[in-house]
């Protein structure tokens, strides 16, 4: 009996493995067929309409059953009046100003920059001088050249004469702050992490380990400072000094960039690599006000039409399947980590 159960278990595992392999092959095939349709598509969502519908749903569900019918009828009449006003152009006159909302979630390489640049281009082409662009920014920084390019996209908004507000709910540090400082107004949540105006580099070196094992590494360059510090070769004091000089030069350029955009800051005091929380950053003039992006957008919706603009890949079959598989794996990992954490908590 035990042998039969073992054989059945082996058979089930093999079957599952074959299914996973076949599924992976099918996904690759579908992705290759649909790769030509993977261009990003612009999605525009009216946050005003979304909020209005949400409020109506809340009011209907919290109204006594007897009064719901009357309330729904009132909403329908209100919607008809709104559509009529829109046809006559009255609503557009009442809410002539528009607020365009963009999101930027930065990783080490600022990988979203290309998409962000296209979103900025789309807004510049249609926005008027009275409009505002709100960027919900979240980034702890990363590579200098990557975030330099990302910050340049926000500079394009300024060059186009558009009023720009950057909202920081969690973090805008180092390269993230390089982006934020370009805005006309910076709003940060009370405990958002702000600052870190500095430059850091870390280079591991295993030369002594290789030397102990009689392994030689030859590094050939043309140009005295083509390589300063290396991972495999022997680092010299001259190369180390040059590397530090390069860091200092990058830091100088970073400070100059921030100073140009926020001349009221004491850059020498604040460009130490330190971070401050939102309320502290306001005192240091790193930001202009304290608050969350949600509260600010609710405030702006009282007098303007607020639109969320985002470029997204089309929802092809392979993408839907891939997202479903990814979500399943993510949930399984989170559940597993939760069980491990729970087990650790019980042992304490």
ZIVENRA-V472719 format. One record per backbone hydrogen bond with DSSP energy under -1.0 kcal/mol. NH is the residue of the N-H (numbers start at 1). CO is the residue of the C=O. Records with the same first field share a line. If there is no record, write none. Layout:
NH: CO ; CO
//
This chain:
5: 1
6: 2
7: 3
8: 4
9: 5
10: 6
11: 7
12: 8
13: 9
14: 10
15: 11
16: 12
17: 13
18: 14
19: 15
20: 16
21: 17
22: 18
23: 19
24: 20
25: 21
26: 22
27: 23
28: 24
29: 25
30: 26
31: 27
32: 28
33: 29
34: 30
37: 34
38: 35
41: 312
43: 310
45: 308
47: 306
50: 46
51: 47
52: 48
53: 49
54: 50
55: 51
56: 52
57: 53
58: 54
59: 55
60: 56
61: 57
62: 58
63: 60
67: 64
71: 67
72: 68
73: 69
74: 70
75: 71
76: 72
77: 73
78: 74
79: 75
80: 76
81: 77
82: 78
83: 79
84: 80
85: 81
86: 82
87: 83
88: 84
90: 85
93: 89
94: 90
95: 91
99: 305
100: 132
101: 307
102: 134
104: 136
106: 138
110: 107
113: 110
116: 112
117: 113
118: 114
119: 115
120: 116
121: 117
122: 118
123: 119
124: 120
125: 121
126: 123
127: 123
131: 128
132: 98
133: 163
134: 100
135: 165
136: 102
137: 167
138: 104
139: 171
143: 108
147: 143
148: 144
149: 145
150: 146
151: 147
152: 148
155: 151
156: 152
158: 154
159: 155
160: 156
161: 158
162: 157
165: 133
166: 185
167: 135
168: 187
172: 193
173: 139
174: 195
176: 173
178: 174
179: 175
180: 176
181: 177
182: 179
183: 180
184: 164
185: 164
187: 166
188: 289
189: 168
192: 189
193: 170
194: 276
195: 172
196: 274
198: 196
206: 231
210: 206
211: 207
212: 208
214: 211
215: 210
226: 223
240: 236
241: 237
242: 238
243: 239
244: 240
245: 241
246: 242
247: 243
248: 244
249: 245
250: 246
251: 247
252: 248
253: 249
254: 250
255: 251
256: 252
257: 253
258: 254
259: 255
260: 256
261: 257
262: 258
265: 262
267: 265
270: 266
271: 267
272: 270
276: 194
279: 190
281: 277
282: 278
283: 279
284: 280
285: 282
286: 281
287: 281
288: 186
289: 186
291: 188
296: 292
297: 293
298: 294
299: 295
300: 296
301: 297
302: 299
303: 300
304: 300
305: 97
307: 99
308: 45
309: 101
310: 43
312: 41
316: 314
320: 316
321: 317
322: 318
323: 319
324: 320
325: 321
326: 322
327: 323
328: 324
329: 325
330: 326
331: 327
332: 328
333: 329
334: 330
335: 331
336: 332
337: 333
338: 334
339: 335
340: 336
341: 337
342: 338
343: 339
344: 340
345: 341
346: 342
347: 343
//
